[in-house]
Amino acid sequence: MEIAVLIFIIAVIFVSRSVKIVPQQNAWVVERLGKYHGALTPGLNFLFPFIDKVAYKHSLKEVPLDVPSQVCITRDNTQLQVDGILYFQVTDPMRASYGSSNYIVAVTQLAQTSLRSVIGKRTRQDL
């Protein structure tokens, strides 16, 4: 009887580690033995227990992000304080996981740099 219970517990552990249900508008990145293997799409997915693991979970929804205010200088040397809201969406879960150590900070920095560049090319009267 004890052996049957032990086998049942081991079977439950294997099934719980091998069956993953990914919610809609999500992508989960799978690593096989520590190396990128693929991304799980929404729905029922099967993994090899103890070999595969879900390393990252990304939402594929559009995310609003507040860009901090900053001082920009126009072409005619006028200082402006600007801020904004950035909307971004993860389209490639592999690049979001391994392309940058923190992709949200990278997106924010890119938005700030682009905003300073655009403001720097214009004069005060253009704005």
C-alpha positions in Angstrom: 0.0 0.0 0.0 2.8 2.4 0.9 4.5 1.8 -2.5 1.3 2.6 -4.4 1.0 5.9 -2.5 4.6 6.7 -3.2 4.1 5.9 -6.9 1.0 8.1 -7.0 2.8 11.0 -5.4 5.7 10.7 -7.9 3.1 10.6 -10.8 1.4 13.7 -9.5 4.7 15.5 -9.3 5.6 14.5 -12.9 2.3 15.6 -14.3 2.3 18.9 -12.4 5.8 19.7 -13.7 5.1 18.7 -17.3 1.7 20.2 -18.0 1.5 24.0 -18.2 -1.6 26.1 -19.1 -0.5 29.5 -20.4 -3.2 32.2 -20.1 -4.4 34.3 -23.1 -2.2 37.3 -24.0 0.8 35.8 -22.3 4.0 34.1 -23.5 6.3 32.0 -21.3 9.9 31.5 -22.2 11.2 27.9 -21.7 14.8 27.0 -20.9 16.0 23.4 -21.5 18.9 22.6 -19.2 19.6 26.3 -18.8 19.5 27.2 -22.5 16.8 29.0 -24.4 14.5 26.4 -26.0 11.3 28.3 -27.0 8.2 30.2 -26.0 5.0 28.7 -24.9 1.9 30.0 -26.6 -1.5 30.4 -24.8 -3.3 27.1 -24.1 -2.2 23.7 -23.0 1.5 23.0 -23.3 3.7 20.0 -22.3 7.3 20.1 -20.9 9.8 17.5 -20.0 9.8 17.4 -16.2 13.1 18.4 -14.5 14.7 19.2 -17.9 12.5 22.1 -19.0 11.6 25.1 -16.8 9.7 28.3 -17.4 12.3 31.0 -17.0 10.3 34.1 -17.9 6.7 35.1 -18.1 5.7 38.0 -20.3 2.4 39.8 -20.8 1.7 40.5 -24.5 -0.7 43.3 -23.6 0.0 47.0 -24.4 1.6 48.6 -21.3 1.4 52.3 -20.5 4.7 53.7 -19.0 5.2 57.1 -17.5 8.3 58.8 -19.0 9.9 61.0 -16.3 10.0 64.7 -16.9 13.3 66.1 -18.3 14.7 69.4 -19.5 15.3 69.6 -23.2 17.1 72.3 -25.1 15.7 73.5 -28.5 17.7 74.6 -31.5 17.4 78.2 -30.4 18.7 77.4 -26.8 15.4 77.5 -25.1 15.0 75.1 -22.2 11.7 73.1 -22.0 10.5 70.8 -19.3 8.8 67.8 -21.1 7.3 64.5 -19.9 5.1 61.9 -21.6 3.5 58.5 -21.5 4.9 55.7 -23.6 2.8 52.7 -24.7 4.8 49.6 -25.5 4.1 45.9 -26.2 6.3 42.8 -26.0 6.3 41.2 -29.5 9.3 38.9 -29.1 9.5 37.2 -25.7 12.9 35.8 -26.4 14.4 39.3 -27.0 12.6 40.7 -24.1 14.1 38.0 -21.9 17.7 37.8 -23.2 18.2 41.0 -25.3 18.5 43.4 -22.3 19.0 43.0 -18.6 15.9 45.2 -18.0 13.9 45.9 -21.1 11.5 48.3 -19.4 14.4 50.6 -18.4 15.8 50.3 -21.9 12.5 51.3 -23.5 12.3 54.3 -21.1 15.8 55.4 -21.9 15.2 55.1 -25.6 12.1 57.2 -25.4 13.8 59.9 -23.4 16.7 60.0 -25.9 14.4 60.2 -28.9 12.3 62.9 -27.2 15.5 65.0 -26.6 16.6 64.5 -30.1 13.3 65.6 -31.6 13.0 68.7 -29.3 16.6 69.6 -30.1 15.9 69.8 -33.8 13.0 72.3 -33.4 12.8 75.9 -32.4 10.4 77.4 -29.8 8.1 78.8 -32.4 7.7 75.4 -34.1 6.4 73.9 -30.8 
